[in-house]
Amino acid sequence: MTVLRDLLTKTGDEAAALSREADSETQAAVMFLLSKIKAKDHRALIRYLEQENALDAIRSDFEEHRRRDVGTLTRLIQSEARTLTLAGLVSIIFILQTVSAGEPLRLNFKQQAAITEENHEIPNDDDDWLAGQVARLTDEKLSIKPSEWAETKRYLPPSVTAMPGFYSYDVAPFLKEIADCLSSDSYVREFDLMKGAQIGATVGVLENAIGYLIDHVKSAPVMLLTADSELAQIRVESYITPMLQYSNLSHLIRSSDESNKRKTGKTKTRLEWAGGGFLVPFGARNADKLRSISIQVLLEDEVDAFPDRVGKDGDPQKLAEARTKAYFESRKIARVSTPLIAGRSRIQRGYLRGDQRKFHVPCKNCGEMQVLVFQGGRNSSDETPFGLTWDTEDGVLVPGSVRYLCRFCQHPHRNSDKAWMLPRGEWRATAKGRDPEHRSYHISALYSPVGMFPWDAIVRDWIEAWDEENRTVKDVGLLQEFYNNILGEPFEVQGARVSFSAVSSHRRAVYRAGEIPNKYAAQYSGSPVLFVTCQVDVHKKNLAVGVFGWTRDARSYLIDYQRFEVESGEDDCSEIGSPVWGRLQALLEETIYTADDGKTYPIALTLIDAGYATDT
């Protein structure tokens, strides 16, 4: 038999050729090695080498490859497998499979004592000797990043994407850094991603993170929080479950109660997996359930669709994030959303608290790094316009005319040029965040990968919403969608500020607050005031109360207006026991209004707008 150590120095093709003319033992050894390498059966390979006392033959290859990241090794074995020696193939397969299984990356090579002096004394290298002793006592577990896991394990079926196949961050490279914030080794504890539509964030960040947590981290309790529970269930059934099936991870889903064989580990409210970890999909409107469990990883999807409050339970986002306090030093909070309305946007608030990172890409002509914007330089006569430009005929976009002008040299880029620009881009912080462990990102649909949402479609959406010739809005709803879904920015509703002089010009000077002008009403409204009503608008810290007198033909006069404020130490207006409601009760039950003709009016009817606190 050809010595096994010699076989390990051959490539697979060389070993196969050698076995054709070798003895039966050599042929069996080659067949075994090649079959187990093809099957990626790292345990059988290492066990065989140990039995044949040949494990030391792969030591140099193992030490060389263990210093490389998993992504590099995966690409190496895919592209250069035919040129690698059997020792190299065995080493790489062992590293990849061990890391994937979350096992210690350790091989028991024989330790040979180096006797260098005639008197058999040990050389004076105490530091190296001590380091070697400690190394033999400890296990080494190589941690991988979510992006490395996804490119090694994640398969996208045609049912969830227009680009099926093994996942690659080469398609949307701007998502790689964001996904890796969820790595166990990353110091980042929370991030906010304010985004446009069609950039692949849900798949490339949230779903890949779940697969990484199931297959690699294994032990983390995870919550997926969406706007409502039905949406959370759809996310699990239509996206998470197919990901597990097509990525060969379904076998990891198992119940933590191993004594009950009927339990599968998957229910409508919980997904459990080997290692003790689990996922609970919750809706933000089910605030009562958010208090019941401690969470290490919180994934918040479309946070701007969350309600501000849920009954007496308060802000669902704050309730959910409070569940991570038990894992404060290892917590991970991911907030991902398309923004909605400026001033009320949760994702905008989170983005402004962070370091406000933007993705810079190079110009193909001058190489200058820049952020892609829809239209820049249009508001200043001193700056040359840049961004998207196009031609129209009779208000219709000319097909193929859309170009992106470089900010620095005005070089016109086509949509297809993004395939060159995006892989060369990088995230850059544009502000100093309040917390170094909190990052924030913003990216628009202009970065949508080639083959997904092109610049032509962006311009068509703009033309439908905005009259370029007259500089006016065609459709406010479509304009908001453009800001939210394309620019990834919150929409600001603008209007004229109401001045005091404008309001004062409409005041009636014939009566004062608290008086009922029956004589005036009879002359100008067809009758005196017939009855009085009270309207109450509920806010968190005050009750806005208006009292109106009504005449014939539903004409009204504002008789009184008061604002009952919540005072220091009192419960807010969402609590019916707050003293502020007592002050309203006194007004309703005790106040009698007197008209200028002597007639008196109690409040006949009270209407309360309880939209803020529906359970009060």
FENMO-V89710 format. One record per backbone hydrogen bond with DSSP energy under -1.0 kcal/mol. NH is the residue of the N-H (numbers start at 1). CO is the residue of the C=O. If there is no record, write none. Layout:
# FENMO-V89710
NH;CO / NH;CO
This chain:
# FENMO-V89710
7;3 / 8;4 / 9;6 / 10;7 / 15;11 / 16;12 / 17;13 / 18;14 / 19;15 / 27;23 / 28;24 / 29;25 / 30;26 / 31;27 / 32;28 / 33;29 / 34;30 / 35;31 / 36;32 / 37;33 / 38;34 / 39;35 / 41;36 / 42;40 / 45;41 / 46;42 / 47;43 / 48;44 / 49;45 / 50;46 / 51;47 / 52;48 / 53;50 / 54;49 / 57;54 / 58;55 / 59;56 / 62;58 / 63;59 / 64;60 / 65;61 / 66;62 / 68;65 / 73;69 / 74;70 / 75;71 / 76;72 / 77;73 / 78;74 / 79;75 / 80;76 / 83;80 / 86;10 / 87;8 / 89;85 / 90;86 / 91;87 / 92;88 / 93;89 / 94;90 / 95;91 / 96;92 / 97;93 / 98;94 / 99;95 / 100;96 / 101;97 / 103;98 / 105;140 / 106;104 / 109;107 / 120;117 / 125;123 / 129;125 / 130;126 / 131;127 / 132;128 / 133;129 / 134;130 / 135;131 / 136;132 / 149;145 / 150;146 / 151;147 / 153;149 / 154;150 / 156;165 / 160;157 / 165;156 / 167;154 / 171;168 / 175;172 / 176;173 / 179;175 / 180;176 / 181;178 / 182;179 / 183;180 / 186;183 / 189;437 / 190;437 / 191;333 / 192;439 / 193;335 / 194;441 / 195;337 / 196;443 / 197;485 / 204;200 / 205;201 / 206;201 / 207;202 / 208;203 / 209;205 / 210;206 / 211;207 / 212;208 / 213;209 / 214;210 / 215;211 / 216;212 / 217;212 / 218;213 / 219;217 / 222;278 / 223;297 / 224;280 / 225;299 / 226;282 / 232;228 / 233;229 / 234;230 / 235;231 / 236;232 / 237;233 / 238;234 / 239;235 / 240;235 / 241;236 / 243;239 / 244;240 / 245;241 / 246;242 / 247;243 / 248;245 / 249;244 / 252;249 / 253;250 / 258;256 / 260;257 / 263;260 / 267;270 / 271;279 / 272;265 / 273;277 / 274;252 / 276;273 / 277;218 / 278;220 / 279;271 / 280;222 / 282;224 / 284;226 / 286;283 / 289;286 / 290;287 / 292;289 / 295;323 / 296;221 / 297;221 / 298;332 / 299;223 / 300;334 / 301;225 / 302;336 / 305;302 / 306;303 / 310;314 / 313;310 / 319;315 / 320;316 / 321;317 / 322;318 / 323;320 / 324;321 / 325;322 / 327;324 / 328;325 / 330;327 / 331;327 / 332;296 / 333;189 / 334;298 / 335;191 / 336;300 / 337;193 / 342;491 / 344;341 / 349;345 / 350;346 / 351;347 / 352;348 / 353;349 / 354;350 / 357;440 / 358;428 / 360;426 / 361;370 / 363;368 / 370;361 / 376;386 / 386;376 / 387;405 / 388;374 / 389;403 / 393;396 / 396;393 / 398;391 / 401;398 / 403;389 / 404;413 / 405;387 / 406;411 / 410;406 / 413;404 / 417;414 / 418;415 / 419;416 / 420;417 / 421;417 / 422;418 / 424;421 / 425;422 / 426;360 / 428;358 / 430;355 / 431;355 / 434;353 / 438;435 / 439;190 / 441;192 / 442;357 / 443;194 / 445;486 / 447;444 / 448;445 / 452;449 / 458;454 / 459;455 / 460;456 / 461;457 / 462;458 / 463;459 / 464;460 / 465;461 / 466;462 / 467;472 / 468;466 / 471;467 / 472;467 / 474;465 / 475;465 / 479;475 / 480;476 / 481;477 / 482;478 / 483;479 / 484;480 / 485;481 / 486;482 / 487;482 / 489;483 / 491;340 / 503;499 / 504;500 / 505;501 / 506;503 / 507;504 / 514;559 / 515;512 / 516;594 / 518;516 / 521;517 / 522;518 / 523;519 / 524;520 / 525;521 / 530;550 / 533;548 / 534;605 / 535;546 / 536;607 / 537;544 / 538;609 / 539;542 / 543;564 / 544;537 / 545;562 / 546;535 / 547;560 / 548;533 / 549;557 / 550;531 / 551;555 / 557;549 / 559;547 / 560;547 / 562;545 / 564;543 / 566;541 / 570;567 / 573;540 / 575;572 / 578;575 / 581;578 / 583;579 / 584;580 / 585;581 / 586;582 / 587;583 / 588;584 / 589;585 / 590;586 / 591;587 / 593;601 / 595;599 / 596;516 / 598;595 / 601;593 / 604;532 / 607;534 / 609;536 / 610;608 / 616;613
